[in-house]
Amino acid sequence: MSLDTLKSRIPDYAKDLKLNLGSVIGNSDLPAQQLWGTVLATAMAARSPIVLRELEPEAKAALSPEAYTAAKSAAAIMSMNNVFYRTRHLLSDHEYGTLRAGLRMNVIGNPGVDKVDFELWSFAVSAINGCGMCLDSHEQVLRKAGVDREVIQESFKIASVVQAVAVTLDAEAALAE
């Protein structure tokens, strides 16, 4: 299972996705931990068994056990937070924004890896899940930590390509049934 195997599964009509997958993962300037943590977290967020099965082994091999767990934690916690905060933001009644969330989010304060890496992964998952409030929050934390816009954009490029590949391959799998 690998990036090459995943690319080989992409149909000809989605050739751009194949090329983009190779460039955003295969030619990324991100350090290995940031890259593969982003890949793993977004593969989980994309909800595609095909994509996750193909990318997870390479991510696991590239990450320390702590980073591997933290990337999965980012996908898990942001799946909850993105729904909660996106809903709060979309409701016309802004009083919901004054209410206590009452949800446990301890992993954000102590993810087991560098805070910047965890924030980057959380940002990328938020891009897939479409939570503008979370995107703004994580982007501000990253920028205050000195992370360049190019690095942040790299994470949402990975998220966009992983999501597009997931949608395409899952659709093809459904059509083949």
N, C-alpha and C positions, 0 to 999 in steps of 0.2 A: 504494500500500500504506500502510495507516495504522491507527491505533487505531479510527477510525470504521468502516473496512472490516471489521476483526476483529469489532467489536461486531455488525455487520450479519450476520455469519455464524453467530452464536450462536442456536440454535433457541429457540423460544418457551418450551419446557419448562424452559429454563435462564435465564429472564429475570433472576433474581437475579444470575447471573454477569455478564450484560451490564451491569446497573446497578452492580455492584461494580467491574467493570473500569473503567467510566467514572469512578467516584469515587476508586479507589485510584491511578489514573494521572492522570486528567484534573483531579482536585481535590486533588492531594497538596500538602502543605506542605513536602515535602523540597526542598532546592535541586536545580536541574536535573541536576547531575552525579550526585548521590546517587540521584535518582529514575531517570534513564535508564540509569545503570550497573546499578542493581538490576533494572530491567526487562529489559535485555539479558542479564545473567547468568542470571536466572531463566528467561527464554525459552529460552536454551540448555540449561539444566538440565532443563527440562520435556520436552525431546527431541521437540517437535512441529514438524515442518517448516512447518505452516500458521501456527502462532503466531510462530515465529521469522521467517518471511518477512514477516509483517504488521508486526511490531514493530521489527525491526532497522533499517529505513530511518529511522524517527523517532529511534531511539536514536542512530544514527550522525550524524544531523544535529544532535542536541542535545549531543553529546559532542565533546571535543577528540580528536584522533587518539590521544593517550596514554591518555585515559580509556576510549576505545572498546576499545583493545587490553587495557588493564588489566581491564575488565569481562569480556572474553572469557577472559582469563587466570584470573580468579577462578573462572569456571565450569569451566575445564579442570582447574586444580589441585585444586579441591574435589571434582570427580568422582572423582579418585584418593583424596584424603585421606578423604573420607566413607566410601568402601568400606573402606579400610584401618583407620581408627580405629573405625568402627562394628563391624567384625568383631572387632577386638582387644577392644573393650568387651563384646561379646556372648559371647565364648568363656568357658566355665566355668574354663578354666585361665588364671589371672591372670598366670602366668609370661610370657605373650606380651607383657604390658605392660612388662616389664623388658628386653625385647630391643630392640636398636637398630633403628629403622625402615629406615634405609639407602635412603631415597627422596629424590630431589632435590626441593626446595621453595624454590628461590632466589627465585622471584617474590614469595613472601610477605614476604621481607625487603626487597625492592626492586621494588615493583609499578609504579613510574613515575607514581603519583598519590599524593595524600594517603593516609596509612596508614588513617585512619578510614574513608574511602570504600571502600577495598579490603576492610577488615574487615567493613563493612556488607554488601557484595556477597557475600563469603564466607559470612557468616552466613545470608543469604537463600537461597543455594544449598544450604547445609547443612540448612535447613528443608525444602526439597523432597526432599533425599536422606535425610532422617531420621537424621542422625547426632547423637545427644544429646551425645556427648563434644565434637564440633566446635562445636555450638551453645553449650554452656557456655563453651568456650574463647574463642570470638569475642565472646560477650556480655560476658565479663569484661574483655576488652581494650577493648571499646567503652565500657563503664561506667567503667573506669579513665581513659579519655581524656575523660570528661565528657559522653558521649552520653546523652541522656535516654531513659528507657524508651519514651516515646511514639515516638521516632524509630526505635528498634529494632523496636518493634511494627509500625510502618509498613512496614518492610522485609519482615517475615514476612506481613503482610497482602497485600502485592504478590505475594510468592511463592505464597501460598495461592490467590489468584485466578488468577494466570497458570497455575499447575498445573491448576486445575479447568477453566479454559477449554481448555487443551491436551488434557486427557483427553476432554472433551466433544466438541471438534471432531474429534479423531482417531477417536473412536468413530463419529461421524456419517459421516466419510469412509470408514471401513471398512464401515459398513452400506450405504453408497451404491454400493459396488463390486459 
